[in-house]
């Protein structure tokens, strides 16, 4: 199956979309980050800071193959070379035309491959608000293990939410990859089944 997105480093002209997405309350409704407004100058500085090489975090612009337009971004943070771990701390698909799931799947597959095959990490982990159905379903479809819940750890939309922690280990990743379970269509089938179970 032909891929629908590709990944690149940030460029200065990405700041306009970052400004738009950072100020989109609906988009940030169930993220664990603060719903903090960002001015245009701050958005440009945010992008510039993530253009520079950093041993402990990496950010990618997610771009549509058919238009070359940036549709979102993803990141690995807290890369720890002694513990051999990293925090898969975010995927934002800001362009509503691409929020159907395929961009999410391809981004997860890319980040997992990067973490385990390029950085040679042993553990990839993350946290998400329990009510974030897309993230919860994606993590289950990608064989993450739920490790626990931080009760009422995120304040969003005037209320507190539980935040769940999950992870996947290197051996688990390769076991599923060798079994063909990280093919796009395989992930899509699992994701569809999991979404129907909700």
Wavefront OBJ file of the C-alpha trace (Angstrom):
o trace
v 0.000 0.000 0.000
v 1.422 3.362 -1.017
v 2.172 5.707 1.868
v 0.193 8.903 2.211
v 2.640 10.943 4.312
v 6.361 11.571 4.671
v 8.474 13.174 7.387
v 10.994 16.007 7.340
v 12.599 18.480 9.731
v 10.852 21.742 10.459
v 11.362 24.789 8.240
v 10.781 28.412 9.195
v 7.688 28.757 7.021
v 6.023 25.985 9.083
v 5.525 28.583 11.824
v 2.240 29.799 10.296
v 0.615 26.380 10.671
v 2.145 25.852 14.113
v 0.683 29.205 15.170
v -2.727 28.104 13.873
v -2.641 24.675 15.554
v -1.268 25.919 18.865
v -4.235 28.279 19.104
v -6.835 25.690 18.088
v -8.718 24.828 21.291
v -10.534 21.892 19.684
v -7.251 20.341 18.507
v -5.677 20.641 21.961
v -8.808 19.656 23.848
v -7.503 16.265 25.008
v -3.738 16.713 24.755
v -1.753 16.506 27.978
v -0.073 19.854 27.265
v -1.322 23.225 28.414
v -3.980 25.013 26.341
v -1.713 28.032 26.183
v -2.038 30.666 23.474
v 0.969 31.407 21.298
v 1.720 34.585 19.334
v 3.223 34.491 15.825
v 6.715 35.455 16.995
v 6.631 32.745 19.651
v 5.488 30.172 17.071
v 8.479 31.087 14.892
v 10.878 30.733 17.835
v 9.244 27.400 18.737
v 9.866 26.117 15.204
v 13.438 27.465 15.068
v 14.286 25.771 18.375
v 13.098 22.440 16.966
v 15.018 22.878 13.706
v 18.306 22.729 15.585
v 19.930 19.370 16.315
v 19.227 18.083 19.801
v 20.510 14.762 21.168
v 17.572 14.431 23.551
v 14.570 15.195 21.356
v 13.557 15.071 17.718
v 10.598 16.705 15.964
v 9.244 15.931 12.506
v 6.853 17.779 10.247
v 4.302 15.322 8.849
v 3.651 16.124 5.180
v 1.061 14.851 2.696
v 2.717 13.097 -0.238
v 0.149 14.344 -2.727
v 0.547 18.054 -1.899
v 3.833 18.336 0.094
v 1.814 20.360 2.610
v 2.579 19.955 6.312
v -0.466 18.364 7.950
v 0.896 17.865 11.460
v 3.946 16.998 13.520
v 5.309 14.282 15.801
v 8.064 14.100 18.388
v 10.255 11.936 20.560
v 11.483 13.636 23.732
v 13.434 12.720 26.858
v 15.737 10.437 24.843
v 17.870 8.706 27.479
v 20.907 6.841 26.207
v 21.745 5.041 29.463
v 18.202 3.845 30.125
v 17.811 3.371 26.356
v 14.344 4.907 26.344
v 12.351 7.799 24.926
v 8.995 9.464 25.390
v 6.735 9.329 22.340
v 5.293 12.599 23.519
v 3.076 13.719 20.734
v 1.340 13.402 17.395
v -0.712 16.317 16.153
v -2.639 15.952 12.906
v -3.732 19.543 12.470
v -5.166 19.316 8.965
v -8.718 18.023 9.371
v -8.692 16.383 5.915
v -6.075 13.925 7.192
v -7.613 13.029 10.546
v -9.160 9.808 9.192
v -6.531 7.526 10.719
v -4.058 6.729 7.916
v -1.713 9.610 8.812
v -1.850 8.481 12.456
v -0.961 4.890 11.548
v 1.914 5.866 9.262
v 3.269 8.279 11.888
v 3.202 5.648 14.640
v 4.974 3.146 12.377
v 7.615 5.727 11.457
v 8.289 6.760 15.064
v 8.462 3.138 16.268
v 10.922 2.259 13.513
v 13.005 5.340 14.290
v 13.108 4.593 18.019
v 13.897 0.889 17.816
v 15.791 0.552 14.532
v 17.654 3.844 14.198
v 18.210 4.867 17.811
v 18.373 1.236 18.971
v 16.279 2.030 22.051
v 14.938 -0.606 24.418
v 11.768 1.155 25.600
v 9.322 3.604 24.073
v 6.731 5.068 26.416
v 4.070 7.728 26.529
v 1.185 9.224 28.440
v -2.258 10.293 27.321
v -5.540 11.441 28.757
v -7.748 8.381 29.198
v -10.589 10.051 27.278
v -8.430 10.508 24.166
v -10.012 7.688 22.165
v -7.730 7.970 19.127
v -4.528 7.683 21.157
v -5.910 4.907 23.351
v -6.982 2.904 20.304
v -3.689 3.517 18.467
v -1.601 2.388 21.423
v -3.649 -0.781 21.769
v -3.391 -1.447 18.021
v 0.388 -0.992 18.239
v 0.653 -3.487 21.148
v 1.543 -1.045 23.902
v 1.228 -2.311 27.463
v -0.752 -0.143 29.839
v 1.462 0.451 32.871
v -0.745 2.481 35.141
v -2.834 5.579 35.665
v -1.939 8.941 37.167
v -5.199 9.998 38.737
v -6.539 13.455 37.873
v -3.124 14.431 36.526
v -4.253 16.769 33.735
v -6.548 19.792 34.044
v -8.319 20.487 30.756
v -11.631 22.071 29.782
v -12.454 22.969 33.381
v -12.001 19.481 34.837
v -9.341 16.974 35.883
v -8.596 13.897 33.776
v -6.785 10.676 34.551
v -3.618 10.175 32.495
v -2.627 6.644 31.491
v 0.952 5.467 30.977
v 1.911 2.819 28.429
v 5.029 1.438 26.777
v 6.424 -1.047 24.318
v 9.809 -2.776 24.529
v 12.303 -3.481 21.769
v 11.788 -7.274 21.851
v 8.016 -6.814 21.645
v 8.355 -4.438 18.705
v 10.496 -6.872 16.692
v 8.290 -9.834 17.600
v 5.252 -8.060 16.142
v 7.168 -6.677 13.181
v 8.557 -10.107 12.267
v 5.003 -11.458 12.408
v 3.882 -8.835 9.860
v 1.691 -7.065 12.384
v 3.139 -3.618 11.624
v 2.010 -3.593 8.023
v -0.333 -0.643 7.453
v -3.355 -2.801 6.571
v -2.773 -5.047 9.587
v -2.719 -2.039 11.923
v -5.791 -0.555 10.206
v -7.784 -3.760 10.711
v -6.873 -3.892 14.407
v -7.645 -0.205 14.841
v -11.047 -0.613 13.182
v -11.877 -3.595 15.402
v -10.734 -1.793 18.573
v -12.718 1.326 17.676
v -15.883 -0.759 17.230
v -15.384 -2.316 20.669
v -15.689 1.088 22.377
l 1 2 3 4 5 6 7 8 9 10 11 12 13 14 15 16 17 18 19 20 21 22 23 24 25 26 27 28 29 30 31 32 33 34 35 36 37 38 39 40 41 42 43 44 45 46 47 48 49 50 51 52 53 54 55 56 57 58 59 60 61 62 63 64 65 66 67 68 69 70 71 72 73 74 75 76 77 78 79 80 81 82 83 84 85 86 87 88 89 90 91 92 93 94 95 96 97 98 99 100 101 102 103 104 105 106 107 108 109 110 111 112 113 114 115 116 117 118 119 120 121 122 123 124 125 126 127 128 129 130 131 132 133 134 135 136 137 138 139 140 141 142 143 144 145 146 147 148 149 150 151 152 153 154 155 156 157 158 159 160 161 162 163 164 165 166 167 168 169 170 171 172 173 174 175 176 177 178 179 180 181 182 183 184 185 186 187 188 189 190 191 192 193 194 195 196 197 198
